[in-house]
Amino acid sequence: MVSGQVERPPPIKLKEHVMYEHLLVPVDGSELSLKAEEHAIGLAKMLGARITALTVEPPLPVLVVEQSAVAYDVATFQEHEKRCEAHARELLAVFADKAKHAGVAFDGQFVITDNVQQAIVDVAGKQECDLIVMATHGRHGFDALIHGSLTKSVLSHSQLPLLILH
């Protein structure tokens, strides 16, 4: 050791780890959803992560006639499923094209359910995602009470971190 110089230990080499490797992005075609898509693609590209997009379509509403629930015929259910699948494919294809253009690996999923927040949490778990990217309207007060907040519900039901865009 030379006088006046402090000997420093060699740098510690940390195990290389990517913070997020698989993003789940729920999409519905709205402007906020498009914002989430753009941010997710940019983040995924920067991190070398992949994206799973999820579209949740509503089931047929319950038919009530004179205080009795009435069942739909099979053809009506099948037609509804075809419409839902076509709509989901359309939304997911646009997102897939953007991701592909950016060089980001992409998978699209769709579910028919009226429990949107649970579908998001379930798909995130099944697909082994490590981050959910969502946009929010930022509703407060009476508006939030009436319309609810999907983002808040996902946040309270998910063990995964959420990136919330406003």
TATAFEN-V921330 format. One record per backbone hydrogen bond with DSSP energy under -0.5 kcal/mol. CO is the residue of the C=O (numbers start at 1). NH is the residue of the N-H. E is the energy in kcal/mol with one decimal. If there is no record, write none. Layout:
# TATAFEN-V921330
CO_NH_E / CO_NH_E
This chain:
# TATAFEN-V921330
2_5_-2.0 / 5_7_-0.5 / 6_8_-0.5 / 12_14_-0.8 / 21_50_-2.5 / 22_130_-2.8 / 22_131_-1.1 / 23_25_-0.5 / 23_52_-3.1 / 24_133_-2.9 / 25_54_-2.0 / 30_34_-2.3 / 31_35_-1.9 / 32_36_-2.0 / 33_37_-2.2 / 34_38_-2.3 / 35_39_-2.3 / 36_40_-2.7 / 37_41_-2.6 / 38_42_-2.2 / 39_43_-2.7 / 40_44_-3.0 / 41_45_-2.5 / 42_46_-2.1 / 43_47_-2.4 / 44_48_-1.7 / 44_49_-2.1 / 50_23_-2.9 / 51_53_-0.5 / 51_107_-1.8 / 52_25_-2.5 / 53_109_-2.4 / 54_27_-3.2 / 55_57_-0.6 / 55_111_-2.0 / 57_113_-2.2 / 62_64_-0.6 / 63_65_-0.5 / 63_70_-3.1 / 65_68_-0.9 / 68_65_-2.9 / 70_63_-0.7 / 73_77_-1.7 / 74_78_-2.6 / 75_79_-2.4 / 76_80_-2.3 / 77_81_-2.5 / 78_82_-2.2 / 79_83_-2.4 / 80_84_-2.6 / 81_85_-2.7 / 82_86_-2.4 / 83_87_-2.4 / 84_88_-2.7 / 85_89_-2.8 / 86_90_-2.0 / 87_91_-2.3 / 88_92_-2.9 / 89_93_-2.4 / 90_94_-1.5 / 91_95_-1.7 / 92_96_-2.9 / 93_97_-2.2 / 94_98_-1.8 / 95_99_-2.5 / 96_100_-2.9 / 97_101_-2.4 / 98_102_-1.5 / 99_103_-0.6 / 99_104_-3.0 / 100_103_-1.2 / 105_51_-2.6 / 107_53_-2.8 / 109_55_-2.1 / 111_57_-3.2 / 111_113_-0.7 / 114_116_-0.9 / 115_119_-2.1 / 116_120_-2.3 / 117_121_-2.1 / 118_122_-3.0 / 119_123_-2.7 / 120_124_-2.3 / 121_125_-1.9 / 122_126_-2.8 / 123_127_-2.7 / 124_129_-2.7 / 125_128_-1.0 / 130_161_-0.5 / 131_24_-2.9 / 132_134_-0.6 / 132_163_-3.0 / 133_26_-0.5 / 134_165_-2.9 / 140_143_-0.9 / 140_144_-1.0 / 141_145_-2.0 / 142_146_-2.6 / 143_147_-2.8 / 144_148_-2.1 / 149_153_-2.0 / 150_154_-2.6 / 151_155_-2.7 / 152_156_-2.0 / 153_157_-1.3 / 154_158_-2.0 / 161_132_-2.2 / 162_164_-0.7 / 163_134_-2.6 / 163_165_-0.5 / 165_136_-2.8
